[in-house]
Amino acid sequence: MPKRMRFTIWRPLVAAVTAALLAAFLAPMTAHAAPRESKPVYSYENAIREAVWVDTGLDHDRDGKHDRVAVDIVRPREAAAQGRKVPVVMDASPYYSCCGRGNESQKKTYDASGNVVQMPLFYDNYFVPRGYAFVGVDLAGTNRSDGCVDVGGRSDILSAKAVVDWLNGRAKAYTTRTGTTKATATGWTNGRTGMIGKSWDGTIANGVAATGVEGLKTIVPISAISSWYDYYFQQGAPLYDSGPEWLSDYVDSPDARAKCGAVQQMLVDGAPRTGDWTPLWTERDYVKDARKVKASVFLIHGMQDLNVRMKHVGQWWDALAKNGVERKIWLSQTGHVDPFDFRRAQWVQTLHRWFDHELLGYDNGIDREPMADIERHPDQWVTSKAWPPRGTDTTTLRPAKGTQAGVGTLGTAKGKGTESFTDDPQHSETDWAANIDRSTPDKAGFVTGPLTRDLRLSGSSEVTVTATPTTSTAHLSAVLVDLGPDTIRDYATSGEGISTLTDRTCWGLSTTGDSACFKETKAKTADVDYTVVSRGWADLGNYASDLKGVPLTPGKAYTITLDLAATDHVVPAGHRLALIVAGTDKDLIDPPSTKPTLTLDLSRTKARVPLVGGATAFARATAGSVSAAPAATPLDGVTAPRGAHRIPEGGR
């Protein structure tokens, strides 16, 4: 039986390293002295810092030459001197110069020779002294790299893949951006590479893993995209008011902006605002290539991430599971936040052990520990041996009419009759949930009675509705809500569940130009009467196909199934579970061109929800439950969702 993972607080490192410790680390290991943890035995201050430019084999900027991507390297000098080859931790990012990385928006800085002085984040400070090289790749079209940003397409992915190939002796690199002097890596690295990164960076890790490239042993995608269509649309419903061309222009270097007009136009033409699936989206769908993934995957995501939404987790995780990929997952209560800023000590230790296991081959037991860590309350975590847990079963829940219009019940018996609502683009899920017990014209809500036992949702849900619109366009939202008092991370504020403090703690070794000390954070919480658990959206015009929408015929009934985002949430005894069906979810999807009234056929409307214990657990949790009296005043929740992010940003 796997044991629950135990964590200890990591303490700031001591800079001095004794010769005896170094000798012991470098001595041949016997079968009886197999290492279980890499130690900080190498100097960070004296590490080799160098830059190379890797030939991608592409000419995306159409200047008649192969694009080269800039690769900044920090690696232990002592290992190189002794001929000891080291593995690589790699972060390929578009943010190193335009926008910054991490909660403090750090950027790369360079010395007069063009070698990196400050490498953002703690990875190099921490892992280089422990016998790893750190490689920071400027994505094609950004910072010091040639080429063009194509937002998850061939240029993005193949430029990062080329670096993995170079580390394994299969690609060319040069000591300058335009020169002919070649640089090799095979003398100092064994090629074993782990990619890590948050948001767009983690997305690149997903995409490179989906190529099946040899030498990539593990990826650690944090808040990452698994299919770019699902960043901009869901089942035809637009999530943002712009497409990938805006994002490309946002991160392009000045040189790339001057050369990449054709790529910009390709992004415009290939991503029409109709929400129809095009070949551009096929190229940027990594889920379809999950069968090629050879690397293990340690996935981290915030369950309230309204930027890179949880749909990316469910579909990627399920595809990896189907293909037998070794994997691990952390799910927090935050929004778009790095684990370094919501669970710092445990994160650094766990990441250390993960890389030691996957890249150094140490048998430290992390592969036999629980698969999932889930934040149940702020800073309170539980584990699951598997995720979703064994015994989870999809259970069909059905809405039924209540005593007021639009205020119905939720159970297992098929409903009768209809409920109607009118799309109001000025209202969001917070308005609907706050007024769940009141008849309002903008939503139809269905609620269980107070539960008599805890009920755990784990995985991805779906809601099938049969709706008759009054106009030729209509957007739909479906939301699952836990109704009851709780203290949660306040994911709707600018910190998305954290507050940044002034005190600093140190996580590795420092130099004058690159400090390993970062501002501490703490959970930012809110006391609420309800918690939105999962969400999904669709354009009703996509009823026949997720790939293409069509105009609707007013007065005709259409059936569509909305995919809801993955989650892991316990609805406690005494709380209620609600399903809300409505139109535009303000600031989370864009409204249609009309404001339809939609009539739901309750006999043909249902939710399929993954419950631990399945239908039996639901029956037990609702046995003896009676409907609560309508609330006299609106319920309190977090503030309404903020305006569209449009940037899978690396900050925070």
C-alpha positions, -999 to 999 in steps of 0.1 A, spaced: 0 0 0 14 34 -9 20 56 21 7 92 25 34 116 12 51 134 41 67 168 38 94 186 57 101 223 57 131 231 34 156 254 50 178 280 33 210 265 19 245 271 33 267 285 7 300 268 18 304 232 6 331 210 20 355 191 -2 347 159 17 310 162 9 318 169 -28 341 138 -29 315 117 -13 289 128 -38 311 121 -68 324 88 -55 310 57 -73 278 44 -57 275 8 -46 243 -12 -45 242 -6 -7 246 32 -10 222 42 -37 214 79 -34 179 90 -25 183 127 -28 207 150 -47 226 174 -25 238 210 -30 274 201 -35 282 223 -65 290 261 -66 263 282 -80 284 314 -81 311 296 -102 286 278 -125 292 279 -162 269 305 -178 267 304 -216 244 310 -245 239 290 -277 215 294 -307 198 261 -318 189 256 -354 152 248 -356 152 237 -392 124 262 -399 122 296 -416 91 310 -401 101 346 -405 108 340 -442 143 357 -443 158 328 -463 177 314 -433 169 287 -407 155 302 -375 177 299 -344 164 300 -309 184 314 -280 193 290 -252 207 303 -220 224 277 -199 236 275 -163 254 243 -153 278 231 -126 315 238 -134 329 211 -112 308 184 -130 321 196 -163 357 196 -151 354 160 -140 336 148 -171 304 142 -152 273 145 -174 243 161 -159 205 161 -167 187 192 -177 157 211 -163 143 233 -191 118 261 -193 109 273 -228 91 306 -225 79 337 -246 80 358 -214 117 362 -206 119 397 -220 85 411 -227 65 404 -196 86 386 -169 82 353 -150 67 345 -117 50 365 -90 77 392 -92 77 394 -130 114 386 -133 132 390 -167 165 376 -179 195 399 -176 229 396 -192 265 406 -188 286 424 -213 295 390 -230 258 382 -235 257 355 -209 227 353 -185 232 369 -151 196 366 -137 176 336 -147 140 341 -135 125 319 -109 143 296 -84 150 266 -107 186 274 -115 194 285 -80 181 254 -65 189 226 -90 223 236 -104 240 231 -70 224 197 -70 239 185 -102 215 196 -128 219 221 -157 191 247 -161 182 257 -197 160 288 -204 148 289 -240 136 320 -256 106 308 -277 109 315 -314 101 351 -322 109 363 -286 138 380 -269 170 369 -286 155 342 -309 148 343 -346 114 332 -361 79 341 -353 55 333 -324 26 312 -338 8 305 -305 12 268 -299 18 258 -335 48 244 -354 71 272 -346 64 273 -309 66 235 -304 93 225 -329 117 253 -318 115 240 -282 117 204 -294 149 213 -314 166 222 -281 158 187 -266 171 172 -298 203 193 -295 208 182 -259 207 146 -272 231 152 -301 205 153 -329 204 190 -338 229 218 -345 236 248 -324 260 278 -327 278 300 -303 263 332 -318 230 341 -335 245 345 -370 279 328 -368 292 294 -380 310 281 -349 291 251 -337 283 243 -301 276 208 -287 260 196 -255 269 159 -255 301 166 -236 283 179 -205 248 165 -205 234 130 -207 204 144 -225 178 134 -199 155 165 -199 126 176 -178 105 205 -190 87 227 -166 67 260 -168 36 278 -160 8 288 -184 22 293 -219 56 277 -208 37 246 -195 17 245 -227 50 242 -246 60 213 -224 27 196 -232 32 202 -269 68 190 -270 58 159 -250 31 152 -276 57 149 -303 72 119 -285 107 133 -287 134 111 -273 153 123 -243 123 142 -227 118 122 -196 93 142 -177 72 174 -180 57 195 -152 30 217 -168 15 243 -144 -18 259 -153 -11 248 -189 -32 246 -221 -38 212 -237 -57 224 -268 -56 260 -280 -91 259 -294 -103 254 -258 -84 285 -247 -104 307 -272 -137 288 -275 -158 261 -259 -181 242 -283 -184 273 -305 -189 298 -277 -162 325 -278 -143 329 -245 -125 361 -255 -131 390 -278 -98 384 -297 -79 356 -313 -43 343 -312 -30 370 -335 -34 395 -306 -14 372 -283 14 367 -309 18 404 -313 19 409 -275 50 387 -270 68 391 -304 102 408 -302 106 440 -322 125 421 -349 98 395 -351 70 421 -355 89 435 -385 91 401 -402 61 381 -391 32 398 -409 24 366 -428 22 346 -396 -1 372 -381 -24 370 -411 -23 332 -409 -35 334 -373 -63 357 -383 -75 336 -412 -71 303 -394 -90 313 -363 -124 328 -374 -145 343 -346 -173 320 -356 -159 293 -333 -157 268 -360 -129 242 -358 -102 247 -385 -69 231 -394 -52 257 -373 -68 243 -342 -60 207 -352 -23 216 -353 -26 231 -318 -45 202 -302 -20 182 -281 -47 159 -267 -51 140 -300 -14 131 -298 -14 119 -262 -6 84 -275 29 97 -285 38 109 -250 67 90 -235 75 115 -207 60 112 -173 36 141 -163 33 160 -130 4 183 -136 -5 213 -114 -36 235 -118 -60 258 -99 -96 245 -98 -107 282 -100 -85 291 -129 -106 313 -152 -77 320 -175 -65 285 -185 -97 268 -175 -100 234 -159 -113 218 -191 -76 216 -202 -69 194 -172 -97 169 -176 -92 161 -213 -54 160 -211 -54 139 -179 -80 114 -193 -60 111 -226 -28 104 -207 -45 79 -185 -59 61 -215 -24 58 -229 -8 46 -197 14 76 -190 30 78 -155 14 109 -139 9 129 -108 -14 158 -100 -19 187 -76 -52 206 -76 -54 238 -56 -83 262 -47 -65 291 -65 -69 307 -98 -40 310 -122 -13 307 -95 21 289 -94 25 263 -66 56 282 -55 31 309 -43 5 287 -27 24 258 -12 60 268 -14 79 245 10 61 213 0 63 223 -37 101 228 -37 106 195 -19 82 175 -40 96 189 -73 131 181 -61 121 145 -54 102 143 -87 132 154 -108 156 132 -87 134 102 -95 127 110 -132 160 125 -142 186 110 -119 169 77 -115 169 78 -77 145 54 -60 131 78 -35 95 63 -35 77 93 -50 63 70 -77 47 48 -50 30 76 -31 -5 90 -37 -12 102 -72 -32 133 -63 -29 161 -37 -60 182 -35 -66 215 -16 -98 210 3 -97 242 23 -72 271 22 -38 255 30 -55 222 40 -46 193 16 -57 157 12 -43 129 -10 -58 103 -32 -41 71 -42 -56 76 -77 -74 104 -94 -103 103 -99 -105 79 -69 -115 43 -75 -152 39 -69 -160 71 -88 -190 66 -111 -209 89 -134 -243 95 -119 -273 110 -138 -291 138 -120 -322 153 -134 -339 187 -129 -376 190 -120 -400 219 -116 -405 235 -82 -431 258 -67 -416 289 -84 -407 296 -120 -370 288 -125 -366 274 -90 -367 237 -93 -353 205 -77 -324 182 -85 -326 145 -81 -326 112 -100 -363 111 -111 -370 124 -146 -386 158 -146 -417 170 -166 -427 203 -181 -405 232 -191 -385 261 -176 -376 293 -195 -350 321 -191 -339 351 -211 -302 357 -218 -290 387 -199 -253 395 -209 -250 417 -179 -253 389 -154 -228 361 -145 -226 329 -126 -223 349 -93 -256 366 -100 -273 333 -108 -259 315 -77 -267 344 -54 -303 343 -64 -306 305 -67 -337 303 -44 -354 333 -61 -373 334 -94 -353 356 -117 -357 358 -155 -321 351 -164 -316 316 -153 -332 282 -144 -319 267 -111 -323 232 -97 -313 223 -62 -311 193 -39 -323 195 -3 -296 198 24 -274 167 22 -273 143 51 -238 131 41 -208 145 24 -209 141 -14 -176 142 -34 -174 152 -71 -142 141 -88 -136 144 -125 -154 160 -155 -192 164 -157 -215 170 -186 -250 186 -189 -274 177 -217 -301 202 -224 -330 203 -249 -337 240 -255 -360 259 -278 -347 294 -287 -367 325 -298 -338 338 -320 -313 324 -345 -283 326 -321 -280 314 -285 -252 307 -260 -256 284 -230 -239 281 -197 -242 253 -172 -228 256 -137 -226 233 -107 -227 251 -73 -221 241 -37 -247 260 -16 -236 265 19 -212 286 41 -175 281 37 -142 299 37 -124 296 4 -95 312 -14 -107 344 -30 -98 335 -65 -118 364 -80 -94 391 -68 -62 402 -85 -41 377 -65 -64 349 -75 -62 333 -40 -29 347 -26 -16 378 -11 21 388 -16 40 398 16 72 418 20 93 391 38 115 369 17 127 333 20 155 317 1 153 286 -21 188 278 -34 220 297 -37 224 333 -48 248 355 -67 250 393 -67 229 393 -99 205 364 -92 189 361 -58 173 329 -47 152 348 -22 115 355 -31 86 373 -14 65 351 8 28 348 2 -3 337 22 -38 326 13 -62 353 6 -96 340 17 -133 350 15 -163 339 36 -190 328 12 -225 313 11 -219 294 -21 -190 281 -42 -191 275 -79 -177 240 -84 -176 235 -122 -186 254 -154 -192 247 -191 -204 268 -221 -216 262 -256 -231 278 -287 -264 261 -292 -257 264 -330 -231 237 -324 -258 212 -314 -249 188 -342 -212 191 -341 -185 206 -319 -166 215 -351 -191 238 -368 -220 259 -358 -252 267 -378 -280 293 -375 -309 282 -353 -345 281 -363 -366 301 -338 -392 279 -322 -374 246 -329 -360 224 -301 -323 215 -301 -304 191 -279 -268 197 -270 -244 183 -244 -221 209 -226 -188 197 -213 -181 209 -178 -146 214 -164 -130 188 -142 -130 194 -105 -125 176 -71 -149 191 -45 -167 178 -14 -202 192 -9 -205 188 29 -235 174 48 -259 203 54 -250 220 21 -270 217 -11 -259 209 -47 -273 231 -75 -274 229 -113 -279 262 -131 -286 266 -168 -285 301 -182 -273 321 -212 -242 344 -213 -218 340 -184 -206 376 -182 -169 381 -187 -164 343 -191 -180 340 -226 -190 366 -251 -227 371 -258 -245 361 -290 -257 387 -315 -293 384 -300 -309 381 -266 -329 349 -269 -354 334 -245 -347 297 -242 -372 271 -230 -358 239 -215 -376 206 -219 -370 191 -184 -377 156 -195 -348 158 -219 -324 177 -197 -299 160 -174 -265 163 -157 -240 134 -156 -218 140 -126 -188 119 -114 -195 110 -78 -173 90 -55 -196 61 -47 -218 69 -77 -256 68 -75 -255 50 -42 -236 78 -26 -261 103 -40 -291 84 -27 -276 81 8 -266 118 8 -301 129 -1 -321 103 19 -345 121 42 -335 155 28 -362 181 23 -361 213 2 -349 244 21 -371 275 24 -362 301 -2 -336 326 9 -350 360 17 -319 378 6 -292 370 -21 -264 347 -10 -229 361 -7 -200 348 -29 -168 360 -44 -170 391 -66 -181 386 -102 -155 372 -127 -131 398 -140 -128 408 -176 -111 386 -201 -74 378 -195 -66 370 -232 -30 361 -220 -20 327 -207 4 347 -186 35 335 -168 31 359 -139 18 349 -105 
